[in-house]
Amino acid sequence: MMNEKNFKKWLGRTAYQLMPDRFARDESVHIDNIPGRILKTWNDRMPNWQPDEKGEYLNNFYYGGNINGLKEKLSFLKILGFDMIYITPIEQSEEYHHYDVGDHETIDPWLGTWDDFRSLCNTAHKLDILVMVDLVFNHTGIHSRYITEHPDWYEDNNGQHTFWYGFKNLPTCNKFNKSYQDAMTEVIETYLKNGADGIRLDLAEIFPKEFLYALNRVKEKYPEAIFVGEMWDFAISDREEERKYSKVLDGELDSVMNYPIADAILRWVRWGEYRHFQYNFDRVYNMYPENVQNVLLNNVGTHDNPTTMTMLAGDKMNNDVLSRDRIWDIEGPWRKSDGSFDTYGFRKFEAEHDSLNDEEYELGKKLTKLAIAIMYTFPGIPCIFQGTEIAETGYKDPFNRKPYNWNSNESEMLDFVKNIGRYRHKNKDILASGKIKLVSIDAETMVLERYTDEGKKLFLIANRTDEERCSQIIINGQPEEIWVGPYSTIRLRTI
């Protein structure tokens, strides 16, 4: 199980997630033509969302962002309070997002080289910024070199490939194959020896324990490396018979992406779903080991969700807490009775509703700031997805993955993120590893308490309504009434 001493450098971090092709571009880097790729201009921010002449939806449009461009922006991220970056895959592939691995050993030429990656990590470390990279081991691209070089690395179904989620361009790998386990362990080691500090494992929630234990052998050389698994549901079940599916009880993973809490925060902020919040809070913070809680990767939006602004103020978000679906599971109206999906209709809706109207935009900013303030108070590592700090809007892929708008005039949200980042660092002695208590919650207000064994305390009082509200907290043994303005939070530290 995770040794907290080895992971001390991760405690209290604040993370920023970005997609290298969409974040920043070093214009001095020449981009050679690659057949099949489209290079869009940076300011052409409407994605190529329509099908091609064959009716296929291709992810072959790029913006030319690269590793060197990211390196140039590290100081900007540091000023905003971020001391950790989580970057989506950078390996050679056919699609801009790079989740269709072609070659684990080669960085995509439009993104850079291993020298560029090492330089990025060295620069980040000088700024006390840790680097986490996203690795994809569940599947590869259909044209990956491993298809012919290592056919035994793939699942076999009567001589045919199996495909992740039915996507015919993503053949699934055999995680029980020892040769494959050894090779992927070497991939992780390559990233760590070139400067990465941690690994985010795509689709780790469906990985067998045997595969995760094999990958953990890397920790013998890199004991401070942290493995964070993609996890859409809870990483632990309270049913004994489901313990075998756990991902954090026996050292399989050090941390997971905390989507249940993300859903709880977003639904409370938007609709006041306090029972749902209480349920998710109790499951995570009563069942997860404390050392896991302290490095959970928290979020209120990622590359797989609509933007936070759109989830909190846009149309079609899912408010049915009785289903297992989350707030961002919005595809229902486009699912057909025969099981097929109206991709064109869905994307057309996304394109036509890419921006919020003025009233929605202003409300979205208020609610987004509220959601971020709550997330920044939770145990673990809060993670902001690129563009959230400039109030970016948009629905799901590809509309939530626009190139970063470096010409944005949105200073209000940017200043908020900068200021709350300072608050987080100022109170790191409590927020890094202090315990959490949900003091009270209803459809209008909530009170969170972070505290340490030494008696230090920090309170967050949040009001999600458009009117001033009062909450009561106990300070030094005495009840006190705290009034909070509309769509606001108050943060109090007591000794």
N, C-alpha and C positions, 0 to 999 in steps of 0.2 A: 504494500500500500504506500501511497505517496508520503515521502518524508518531508515534513514542513520545513525543516532546516534547509534542505536542498532547494526548496522553492521559495525561499525568503525574498529573492529578487523580484518575484512576480506579485507579491502582496501589495495592494494599494495602487496598482497600475490603472491607467485610463487608456483605452484602446481606440484606434481609428481603423475602420475597415475600408479598403479601396480595391478597385479593379484597375490594374496598371494601364491597360489600353485606354481607359476612360478618365484617368486622373490628371496626368501632366505629361507634356511632351517637350523633350529637349530638341529644339529645331535644328541644332547643328548635326544631329545624327541622320545620316542618309538612309532612306528607306528604299530598298530594292524591290522591284515588282515581284510579286508571287502570284502565279496563275490561280484564278479562282477567288482572289481577295479583292474587295472593294475598299479603297481608302477614302473616307469622307473628310471634308474639311471640318475643323474643330467646332466652328460656330453653326454648322448644320446639325442642329440638335434633335431633329425629328428622326427617329429610327427608321430603318428600312423594314417596315412591318408587314408589307404586303407580300403575297407569294410570287414566285417567279413564273415564267411562262409554262412551266410544268406543274404548277400548283403546289410547289414545295416552299416551305418556309426555311430559309437559309440564314445561318448566323455567320455570314461571311463578310459583314461590313465592319471595318475597323476605323479607329480614329488616330492611330499612330502614337498613343501614349507609350512611354517607355520607362525603364528602370532609372535612367539618368535624369529624366524629368521628375520622377518621384524624389530622387536624392536631392534635387535642387529645392524641393518644397518641404523638406524635413524641418527646417527652422520655423516655417510657418505653422506646421502642426504642433511643434513644441510650444510656441507662443499660445496656442489654443488650449494647452494643458494636456496634450497627449504625449505619453511616454511609452507607447507600444503601438506598433502597426501590425495589422493582419491583412496580408495581401492574398488575393485569389490566385489561382494557378498561373504559372509563367512558363510552363513547358511547351515544347513544340506540339502543335495541333493544327486542326483545320478550321476551327471556329474561334471567334474572338474571345470567348470566355475561358478557353483552354481546359474545360472539364472533359474534353474528348482527347485524352492523352495519345500522342503519336510516338513520343520518345521521352522517357523520364530523364535521360541523361543529357538532353539538349534543351537549352532555353530558347524560346521562340525568337527567331532572328529580328523580328520587328520590336521586340521588347528589350533585347540586349544580349549580353554574354555572361559567362560565369565571372569574368573579371568585373563586369558592371555590378553583378550581384554582390560580390565581395566588397566592392567599393561602397555600395549602398549600406551594407551591414556595418562596415567600419565607421562610416559617417554617422549612422544612427547610434552606434555605441558611444561615440564621442559626445553625443547629445543626451546620453542616458535613455535612449529609446530602444526597446527590445523589438525584435523582428519575428513574426510568426508567419509561416508560409502554409498554403493550402495544398494538400496532396490528395490525388484521386487514385485509389487502389481498388475500388469496386469494379471498374470497367475501364476500357480504353476506347479510342476511336476505331471505327471499322477498318481504317487504313493504317493503323498502327503497325510499326515494324515487327511488333511481337506476334502478330497474327501468323506470320510465316516462320519467324525465328523460334518462337516458343508456343506452338499450338497447344501444348499440354497445360499452359497457364490459364486456359479458358474452360468454363463450364461446358459440358458436352451433353446434348440431349438427342440421343440416337443419331450421332454424327453431325448434328446441327448446333450452332451457337444458341445460347440463351441470351436475351437482351434485357438490359435494365429498363424496367417500366415499359417494355415493348418498343423502345426506340431502336430501330434497325441499324443505327449508326453507332450503338454503344454496346458491344458484346461484353458479357459479364465474365469476370475473372474468377478462377477457382482458388478461393482463399485457404483451402485445405492443402493445396499443393506445396510441398516443402520447398521446392526450387523457387516457386513464386514468393513464398514467405521470405526466403533468404535474399532474393533480389530486391524486394521492396524494403527490407531492412537496410540494405546497402544504399537505396535511394535516400532514405531518411538520413543516414550517416553522411552522405554527400552534401546534403543541405546544411547539416549542423557543422561540418568541418569547414564549410565555406562561409559561415557566419550567422546562420539562422539560430534563433534561440528556442523556438518552439514550433510545433507542428499542429495544424488543424487537419483532421482526417475527415474528408468528405464521406458521407453516408456511413459513418462508423456505427450508427445505431443498428445496422443490419450485419455487422461483422461478427463472425463467430469468435468466441473467447480465445480459441487456439491461435487465431491469426493475430489478435491484439497482444497476447502474451509473447508471440514470436517477435513482433515489432518492438516490444519493450526491452529486448536484449540490448538495444542501442544505449539504454540508460547506464549500462556498465561503464561506457566511455564518457557519456554526457549526462551525468546525474542531475543536472539542473534543467535539462530539457523537459518541456511539458507537452503532453499530448491532449489536445482538446477535440472531442468528437462531435460531429454533427448529430444532434438529437432533437427531434421534433416533439417527442412526448417525454414522459418522466424516465429518468435513468434507473429508477428503482421501483419495484412493485411492492406493495404491502401484502401481497399474496405469496406465501412461502413457496408454492409450486411454480411461481414465475421468477423466483430468485435467479434461476439459470440465465435469464435474459438481462440481468443487471449489467451495467457498464461501469460502475464506479465503486462497488463494494469491495472487490478483491484486487484492486490495482490494475484493472483492465485499461481504464482511462484515468487521467488525472483530473479532467474537467470535461464539461459538455457545454454546448450552446444552450442557454437557459430560455428556450422558447415558451415553456408554460408560464413563466413569470412575465415574459414579454406580452403574451396574450392577456394575462391578468391585469397588467398595468394599462394596456391600451383600452381594454373594455371598461375598466373602471373610469378612466379619464374621459372616455367618450360617452358612456351610457350609465355610469354609476353602478356597475355590476359588482357590488361589494361581496356577495356570497361567493361568487366565482373567484374573486381575488383571495378571499379567506381560504378557500379550498386549495388553490394552487400554492399559496404561501405555506399553509400547514404541511402539505406534501413535501415540498422542497426543503423547508427549513426544519422540519422534524425528522426527516428520513435520510437526507444526504449527510454523509460524514462532514464534520466541521472543516476539515482541511480541503475538501472538495468545494464546500460553500465559498471558501475564501478565494477561489480562483475560477469560479463559474464565469463563463463569458456571457454577460448580460447584454440585452439589446432591446431596442424598440423599433427595429427595422434593419434589414439586411439586404443583400443582393437578390434574395429569393422572395422578398415581400414587396408590396407597393411601398412607396415612400411613406415615412411616418406622417407627414403632412396630409397625404391622401387618405391614409388609414383613419386618421382622426377627424377629417372634415370632408372627405369625398363620398361619392355615392357608391352603393352596392356592397358596402362592407357587411360581413356576416355577424349579426348580433344574436344568433341562436346559441346560447351557452349550454343548452341541453344536449346538443350534438357534440361529437368529438371534433368537429371542425373548428378552426380558429378564425379570428377576425379577418384574416387575410385570405381565407378560402372563399373566393368570390365567383368562381366559375359556374355555379349552379345554373343560372339562366341560360347558359350556352351548352349545357349537357343535353343530348338528345335521348329520347326514350329507347333507342336501339343501342345505346352505350357509346355512340360516337360523340364527337365534340365539334362544335362550330367555331373552329379556330379563327376564321375570317371575321365572323360576327363579333367575337370577343375582342380581337385586336382592333377592329374598327371602332368599337365602343371606347377602348382605351385611348386610341388616337384622338377621338372627338372630345374626350373628357380629360385630356392630359393636363390642362391647367384648371385651377380652381377660380371661381369668380371672386371678386374683391372681398365680399363678406365671408366666404368660406376660407379665403387665404388668411385674413386677419384672425379668424377664430382658430384656424389650423396652427398658426404661430403660437397663440396662447396655450393651446392644448399640448403642442409639441414641447414647449418649454416645461410645462407641468410634468409631462411624462419623463423627460430627461432628468428633471430634478429628483423624481422618485427613484428612477433607475440608478442615479449617481449615489443614492443613499443605501442601496442594497449591498449585502456582502458580495464579493466577487469583483470582476473587472468589467466596468461599464464599457460598452463598445458602440461608437457612433458610425453609421454608414455614410460614406462620402456624399456630400451635398445636403445632409440634414442640417448642418450648421449654416447653410445659406437658404434654408426653407425651400428646398427642391420639391417639386410635385411630380406625380406620375404613378401609374398603376404598375402591373407586373412586367417582368422581362418581355420586351426590351426597354419599356418606358421608364423603368426605375434605374436604368443604367446609362444615363446620358453622360456625355463628356462633361467634366467639371466646368462650371461657368466661372471662369476667373475674372469676368467682367461684371459679376453680380454687384448690385448696389445694396444688397440686403445686409445692413450693418446691425440691425436690432438682434437678429438671431445669432449672428457671429459674436457680438459682444456678450450675449447671454452665455454662450458656450465657453467663451474665454473666462468670464467671471466665475462660473460654476466650476470650471477646471481649477481655478485658484483656490476656491473654497474646498474642493476635494483634497488638494495637496496640503492645504493648511491644517486640515483635520485628519491627515493620514494616520495619526497615532490611534484613532478610533476606527476609521473606515477600513483600514487595511485588514484587520482581523477581529474587530469587535463583534460581539454577538448582536442579534437583531430581535426586536419584539414588536409585534403589531399591537399597539396600545389600544387603538379603537378604529373602527371603520363603519361608515354607512354610505348611503347613496350620494352624500354631499361632501363629506370630509373624511380624511384619514390622519392618524398620528402614528408615525414610526419612531422607534427608539433604537439607537445603537449605543452599546455600552461595553465597557471592559471590566475585567476582574479587579482592576485598580480603582474602580468607581467613576471613571470618566464617562460622561453621557452626552449624547447629541440627539436632538429631537428634530423631526421634520413634520410640520403640520401643513397639510395640503387641502385646498379648497377648489373643487372642480366646477363650481357654479358661477353664475354671473352676478351674484350678490355677496356681500360680506358675510362671513360665517364665523361662529365662535366654537372653539374646542377647549376642553379642559385637560391639563396635564399636571402631573405631580412633580414639583421642583423642590428639592431639599425637604421632602416630606410634607410639603404644603400644596394644596390644590391651587392652580392658577388658571384663569381664563385668558385664552389667546385669541385675538380677533385676526382673521386672515381675509385679505381683499379678494375680489373676484379673480378666478383662474390663477391663483397665486399660491406660493408656499412661504412659510417662515421656517428658518433653520436656527435653532437655539442650541448652544453648547453650555452645559453646566458641569461643575466639578463637585 
